[in-house]
Amino acid sequence: MTGGSWIFVLDKDGRKAYRRKIRIGRQNPQYYEVLEGLEPGEQVIVSGYEGYKNNEILVLEQ
């Protein structure tokens, strides 16, 4: 996570991820409550963001 200010959200086909602002509520080491910025069912990238924190769009490869 990024301190609760943004996250990468996958597009519907899973080929790209877009940086999006979010607002975090309660949290513990395993879970985060997202108060704003995500819709139910949207998928996000949960791995570390150190290598691409300055990007707005990620192109994902398999």
C-alpha positions as CSV (number, residue, x, y, z in Angstrom):
1,M,0.0,0.0,0.0
2,T,1.0,3.6,-0.3
3,G,0.1,5.0,3.1
4,G,-3.6,5.0,2.1
5,S,-3.5,7.7,-0.6
6,W,-3.5,5.6,-3.8
7,I,-3.5,2.1,-5.2
8,F,-3.2,0.4,-8.6
9,V,-6.6,-0.9,-9.9
10,L,-6.8,-3.5,-12.7
11,D,-8.8,-2.9,-15.8
12,K,-11.5,-5.4,-16.7
13,D,-9.3,-7.5,-19.0
14,G,-6.4,-7.6,-16.4
15,R,-3.8,-6.2,-18.9
16,K,-3.3,-2.8,-17.3
17,A,-3.5,-1.3,-13.9
18,Y,-4.3,2.4,-13.3
19,R,-3.2,4.5,-10.3
20,R,-6.2,5.7,-8.4
21,K,-6.7,7.8,-5.2
22,I,-8.3,6.1,-2.3
23,R,-9.1,6.8,1.3
24,I,-8.3,4.2,4.0
25,G,-10.2,3.8,7.2
26,R,-9.5,1.1,9.8
27,Q,-6.5,-1.2,9.2
28,N,-4.3,-3.9,10.7
29,P,-1.3,-5.8,9.3
30,Q,-3.6,-8.0,7.1
31,Y,-6.6,-5.8,6.2
32,Y,-7.5,-2.3,5.1
33,E,-10.9,-0.7,5.1
34,V,-11.2,1.4,1.9
35,L,-13.7,4.2,2.4
36,E,-13.5,5.9,-1.0
37,G,-12.0,5.1,-4.4
38,L,-12.9,1.5,-5.1
39,E,-16.1,-0.2,-6.2
40,P,-17.1,-3.7,-5.0
41,G,-15.5,-6.4,-7.2
42,E,-12.6,-4.3,-8.5
43,Q,-9.2,-6.0,-8.3
44,V,-6.1,-4.2,-7.1
45,I,-2.4,-4.9,-7.0
46,V,-1.3,-5.8,-3.5
47,S,2.4,-6.4,-3.9
48,G,5.0,-3.7,-3.1
49,Y,5.0,-0.5,-5.2
50,E,8.6,0.5,-4.7
51,G,9.6,-0.2,-8.3
52,Y,6.8,1.7,-10.0
53,K,5.5,4.2,-7.5
54,N,5.9,7.1,-10.0
55,N,3.9,5.5,-12.8
56,E,0.3,6.3,-13.5
57,I,-0.4,3.1,-15.7
58,L,1.1,-0.3,-15.5
59,V,1.1,-2.7,-18.5
60,L,0.9,-6.2,-17.1
61,E,2.5,-9.3,-18.8
62,Q,2.0,-12.9,-18.2
